[in-house]
Amino acid sequence: MHTDVVTQHAVVIAGGGPTGLMLAAELALAQVDVAIVERRASQEVPGSRSRGLHARSLEVLDQRGVVERFVSQGKAVQNVAFGQAPLDLSDFPTRHNHGLALLQERFERILAEWVGELAVPLYRGCEVTGFTQDDTGVDVVLSDGRALRAKYLVGCDGGRSLVRKAAGIEFPGWDASISYLIAEVEMTGAPAFGIRRDEKGTYAMGPLEDGRVGVVLREEQVGTGDAPTLEGLREGLVALYGTDHGLRSATYLSRFTDMTRQAASYRDRRVLLAGDAAHVHSPMGGQGLNLGVQDAVNLGWKLAQVVRGVSPEDLLDTYQAERHPVAARALRKTMAQTALARGDARMDAVRETLAELLRMDGPRKQYAAMMSGLDVHYDLGNGHPLLGRRMPDLDLVTADGPRRVFHLLHDARPVLLDLGEPGTLDITPWADRVRRVAARYTGAWELPVLGAVTAPVAVLIRPDGHVAWVGEGTDPGLREALTRWFGPPRPA
């Protein structure tokens, strides 16, 4: 390749779905030259796909000051469940003690509008077909013949990720044990809506807009090969309902399975993976989109600092160290929910027992926090309960007036929140990277599941909203935490 015919970017993202868009926004906020390659000519999403956001995803968007764009287009709902047992978040200590009903297409369109405002270039109507990497970057080949050169390539290109395969990253896990047809159809009949269950799995029909009907059918045999057909859908309806209810046409018809896999590594030198490219699983529990968005927010600031030379490359190792266990746990929980969807008498008994347990406050809070993403705890060592957890969105009093913690994170920069005596914590060697905010807060500090925690005197907050250091009035460990997460001190 010749540099005079190659377009250069600091980071190229393969895939412009929710994960790729969120990552692009994070990098753009950090003033990194990032571009997206997306095979779709527009942001249109076939079918309903994901139907909503969980609480932590809403918090992440709130941290960037854009959550109202999404909330205004959706509906607040208690959308967390485990094994069909509903889990109420309304007593959780967060401004977003609920989920948001919002179809993926609408979510992507709003996200794409924001990314457009951040002036991120999109290469639409083409996809990454190959790449080679060397010590200084990655040469990326596109399907339309164009070539790009980047310091890093991130595969956000879905479960069948070409980037993952071309990088030679293994994708171990479990093959599908069941498959489902999912469709949006027109019918002349009047089906009985609701969820049904038999010994093999669940199936359901429900009303959609414009009189259409949403259908989810378990298949008699696991289907993984040929694309589903209208005739196959008709046969499935007759087999399970005794009639096709006058099926006329399908505006959307696809298949999903409970195949469960996770990339053995999220990184191969200058190539990284996020979202479905890094982990696939059953859609039960609605984890996929939310996991991907939070992958992006964890990776974005780290990759930006490495690209800009602020931090050494080994900061990228913390992306896998932190996000791989989170996804591994989600995969196992979706596998459990797939098993719970089966309807034989023994599984009915398990489901009833589980529902009884989840009506108790302790288990309900623990599982609701897990499914909503509010309990994520990165292992940053021993110390205060806040360490490694999401920072609560406190109402602060500052010299500039009232401020919420999430307001301080809008520009995706780290913040040292100093609630003690002014001037006791000196971060001058990091002042070009870390914003110091002196503030007062007199209320209780409360975390999901854990409840009230001791009020710290100072907190170092990463751009992703997780706490990197907690202080008690002096600065032991602060310099080490600043260096670890935000690069070496600037020379005096």
Solvent accessible surface area in square Angstrom, and as a share of the most:
residue,aa,sasa,rsa
1,M,126,0.56
2,H,133,0.59
3,T,105,0.61
4,D,123,0.64
5,V,111,0.64
6,V,15,0.09
7,T,61,0.35
8,Q,100,0.44
9,H,22,0.10
10,A,15,0.12
11,V,0,0.00
12,V,0,0.00
13,I,0,0.00
14,A,4,0.03
15,G,12,0.11
16,G,0,0.00
17,G,16,0.15
18,P,17,0.11
19,T,16,0.09
20,G,0,0.00
21,L,0,0.00
22,M,0,0.00
23,L,0,0.00
24,A,0,0.00
25,A,0,0.00
26,E,3,0.01
27,L,0,0.00
28,A,15,0.11
29,L,37,0.18
30,A,16,0.13
31,Q,154,0.68
32,V,10,0.06
33,D,73,0.38
34,V,4,0.02
35,A,0,0.00
36,I,0,0.00
37,V,3,0.02
38,E,10,0.04
39,R,157,0.57
40,R,44,0.16
41,A,86,0.67
42,S,54,0.35
43,Q,11,0.05
44,E,104,0.47
45,V,6,0.03
46,P,67,0.42
47,G,20,0.19
48,S,10,0.07
49,R,120,0.44
50,S,31,0.20
51,R,132,0.48
52,G,13,0.13
53,L,2,0.01
54,H,9,0.04
55,A,0,0.00
56,R,7,0.03
57,S,1,0.01
58,L,0,0.00
59,E,1,0.01
60,V,2,0.01
61,L,0,0.00
62,D,8,0.04
63,Q,0,0.00
64,R,9,0.03
65,G,41,0.40
66,V,7,0.04
67,V,8,0.05
68,E,119,0.53
69,R,88,0.32
70,F,1,0.00
71,V,46,0.27
72,S,79,0.51
73,Q,92,0.41
74,G,26,0.25
75,K,141,0.60
76,A,59,0.46
77,V,44,0.26
78,Q,82,0.36
79,N,53,0.27
80,V,3,0.02
81,A,36,0.28
82,F,8,0.03
83,G,2,0.02
84,Q,81,0.36
85,A,10,0.07
86,P,113,0.71
87,L,2,0.01
88,D,64,0.33
89,L,0,0.00
90,S,62,0.40
91,D,80,0.41
92,F,11,0.05
93,P,39,0.25
94,T,20,0.12
95,R,99,0.36
96,H,17,0.07
97,N,40,0.21
98,H,34,0.15
99,G,0,0.00
100,L,1,0.00
101,A,42,0.32
102,L,10,0.05
103,L,72,0.36
104,Q,22,0.10
105,E,52,0.23
106,R,86,0.31
107,F,1,0.01
108,E,2,0.01
109,R,89,0.33
110,I,6,0.03
111,L,0,0.00
112,A,21,0.17
113,E,99,0.45
114,W,13,0.04
115,V,0,0.00
116,G,46,0.44
117,E,114,0.51
118,L,50,0.25
119,A,84,0.65
120,V,11,0.07
121,P,56,0.35
122,L,55,0.27
123,Y,26,0.10
124,R,76,0.28
125,G,51,0.49
126,C,4,0.03
127,E,83,0.37
128,V,9,0.05
129,T,69,0.40
130,G,17,0.17
131,F,29,0.12
132,T,94,0.55
133,Q,30,0.13
134,D,67,0.35
135,D,132,0.69
136,T,93,0.54
137,G,0,0.00
138,V,0,0.00
139,D,28,0.15
140,V,0,0.00
141,V,58,0.33
142,L,3,0.01
143,S,61,0.39
144,D,75,0.39
145,G,65,0.62
146,R,110,0.40
147,A,18,0.14
148,L,0,0.00
149,R,46,0.17
150,A,3,0.02
151,K,94,0.40
152,Y,4,0.02
153,L,0,0.00
154,V,0,0.00
155,G,0,0.00
156,C,13,0.08
157,D,46,0.24
158,G,25,0.24
159,G,24,0.23
160,R,208,0.76
161,S,1,0.00
162,L,69,0.34
163,V,0,0.00
164,R,9,0.03
165,K,123,0.52
166,A,57,0.44
167,A,20,0.15
168,G,61,0.59
169,I,19,0.10
170,E,123,0.55
171,F,33,0.14
172,P,70,0.44
173,G,37,0.36
174,W,124,0.43
175,D,104,0.54
176,A,23,0.18
177,S,65,0.42
178,I,12,0.06
179,S,0,0.00
180,Y,5,0.02
181,L,8,0.04
182,I,45,0.23
183,A,1,0.01
184,E,16,0.07
185,V,0,0.00
186,E,61,0.27
187,M,24,0.11
188,T,96,0.56
189,G,36,0.34
190,A,100,0.78
191,P,14,0.09
192,A,65,0.50
193,F,99,0.41
194,G,36,0.34
195,I,118,0.60
196,R,101,0.37
197,R,80,0.29
198,D,27,0.14
199,E,104,0.47
200,K,77,0.33
201,G,1,0.01
202,T,16,0.10
203,Y,21,0.08
204,A,22,0.17
205,M,6,0.03
206,G,22,0.21
207,P,93,0.59
208,L,42,0.21
209,E,121,0.54
210,D,134,0.70
211,G,70,0.67
212,R,49,0.18
213,V,8,0.05
214,G,14,0.13
215,V,1,0.01
216,V,46,0.27
217,L,1,0.00
218,R,17,0.06
219,E,33,0.15
220,E,103,0.46
221,Q,141,0.63
222,V,68,0.39
223,G,15,0.14
224,T,99,0.57
225,G,67,0.65
226,D,126,0.65
227,A,84,0.65
228,P,29,0.18
229,T,81,0.47
230,L,57,0.28
231,E,95,0.43
232,G,28,0.27
233,L,0,0.00
234,R,67,0.25
235,E,108,0.48
236,G,19,0.18
237,L,0,0.00
238,V,72,0.42
239,A,81,0.63
240,L,29,0.14
241,Y,31,0.12
242,G,62,0.59
243,T,55,0.32
244,D,28,0.15
245,H,35,0.16
246,G,28,0.27
247,L,9,0.04
248,R,151,0.55
249,S,42,0.27
250,A,34,0.26
251,T,85,0.50
252,Y,27,0.10
253,L,44,0.22
254,S,34,0.22
255,R,59,0.22
256,F,48,0.20
257,T,31,0.18
258,D,19,0.10
259,M,71,0.32
260,T,1,0.01
261,R,52,0.19
262,Q,18,0.08
263,A,0,0.00
264,A,52,0.40
265,S,39,0.25
266,Y,0,0.00
267,R,48,0.17
268,D,36,0.19
269,R,146,0.53
270,R,37,0.14
271,V,0,0.00
272,L,0,0.00
273,L,0,0.00
274,A,0,0.00
275,G,1,0.01
276,D,64,0.33
277,A,0,0.00
278,A,0,0.00
279,H,0,0.00
280,V,19,0.11
281,H,25,0.11
282,S,4,0.02
283,P,69,0.43
284,M,35,0.15
285,G,28,0.27
286,G,40,0.38
287,Q,16,0.07
288,G,20,0.20
289,L,22,0.11
290,N,7,0.04
291,L,10,0.05
292,G,1,0.01
293,V,0,0.00
294,Q,18,0.08
295,D,0,0.00
296,A,0,0.00
297,V,4,0.02
298,N,2,0.01
299,L,0,0.00
300,G,0,0.00
301,W,7,0.03
302,K,0,0.00
303,L,0,0.00
304,A,1,0.01
305,Q,14,0.06
306,V,18,0.11
307,V,19,0.11
308,R,130,0.47
309,G,63,0.61
310,V,29,0.17
311,S,8,0.05
312,P,77,0.48
313,E,72,0.32
314,D,90,0.46
315,L,7,0.03
316,L,1,0.01
317,D,78,0.40
318,T,24,0.14
319,Y,1,0.00
320,Q,53,0.24
321,A,67,0.52
322,E,12,0.05
323,R,2,0.01
324,H,46,0.21
325,P,76,0.48
326,V,19,0.11
327,A,1,0.00
328,A,35,0.27
329,R,82,0.30
330,A,10,0.07
331,L,6,0.03
332,R,149,0.54
333,K,51,0.22
334,T,0,0.00
335,M,59,0.26
336,A,42,0.32
337,Q,7,0.03
338,T,7,0.04
339,A,32,0.25
340,L,12,0.06
341,A,1,0.00
342,R,73,0.27
343,G,18,0.17
344,D,57,0.29
345,A,80,0.62
346,R,200,0.73
347,M,43,0.19
348,D,50,0.26
349,A,54,0.42
350,V,75,0.43
351,R,24,0.09
352,E,113,0.51
353,T,73,0.43
354,L,34,0.17
355,A,25,0.19
356,E,97,0.44
357,L,81,0.40
358,L,6,0.03
359,R,175,0.64
360,M,108,0.48
361,D,86,0.45
362,G,48,0.46
363,P,45,0.28
364,R,29,0.10
365,K,65,0.27
366,Q,104,0.46
367,Y,51,0.20
368,A,0,0.00
369,A,0,0.00
370,M,20,0.09
371,M,6,0.03
372,S,2,0.01
373,G,10,0.10
374,L,3,0.02
375,D,34,0.18
376,V,9,0.05
377,H,86,0.39
378,Y,8,0.03
379,D,125,0.65
380,L,20,0.10
381,G,44,0.43
382,N,157,0.80
383,G,62,0.60
384,H,30,0.13
385,P,58,0.36
386,L,0,0.00
387,L,21,0.11
388,G,0,0.00
389,R,50,0.18
390,R,4,0.02
391,M,0,0.00
392,P,8,0.05
393,D,20,0.10
394,L,12,0.06
395,D,87,0.45
396,L,3,0.01
397,V,70,0.40
398,T,19,0.11
399,A,110,0.85
400,D,107,0.55
401,G,22,0.21
402,P,112,0.71
403,R,86,0.31
404,R,49,0.18
405,V,0,0.00
406,F,2,0.01
407,H,72,0.32
408,L,4,0.02
409,L,0,0.00
410,H,67,0.30
411,D,60,0.31
412,A,10,0.08
413,R,86,0.31
414,P,8,0.05
415,V,0,0.00
416,L,0,0.00
417,L,0,0.00
418,D,2,0.01
419,L,35,0.18
420,G,29,0.28
421,E,127,0.57
422,P,107,0.67
423,G,64,0.61
424,T,76,0.44
425,L,7,0.04
426,D,90,0.46
427,I,9,0.05
428,T,81,0.47
429,P,28,0.18
430,W,1,0.00
431,A,52,0.41
432,D,79,0.41
433,R,31,0.11
434,V,3,0.02
435,R,88,0.32
436,R,86,0.31
437,V,14,0.08
438,A,47,0.37
439,A,9,0.07
440,R,157,0.57
441,Y,59,0.23
442,T,138,0.80
443,G,38,0.36
444,A,78,0.60
445,W,6,0.02
446,E,80,0.36
447,L,3,0.02
448,P,10,0.06
449,V,70,0.40
450,L,85,0.42
451,G,21,0.20
452,A,83,0.65
453,V,23,0.13
454,T,99,0.58
455,A,57,0.44
456,P,7,0.04
457,V,47,0.27
458,A,0,0.00
459,V,0,0.00
460,L,0,0.00
461,I,0,0.00
462,R,0,0.00
463,P,2,0.01
464,D,4,0.02
465,G,1,0.01
466,H,9,0.04
467,V,0,0.00
468,A,7,0.06
469,W,18,0.06
470,V,24,0.14
471,G,2,0.02
472,E,110,0.49
473,G,26,0.25
474,T,89,0.52
475,D,60,0.31
476,P,100,0.63
477,G,32,0.31
478,L,1,0.01
479,R,118,0.43
480,E,116,0.52
481,A,11,0.09
482,L,0,0.00
483,T,54,0.32
484,R,126,0.46
485,W,1,0.01
486,F,0,0.00
487,G,0,0.00
488,P,77,0.48
489,P,51,0.32
490,R,110,0.40
491,P,117,0.73
492,A,152,1.18
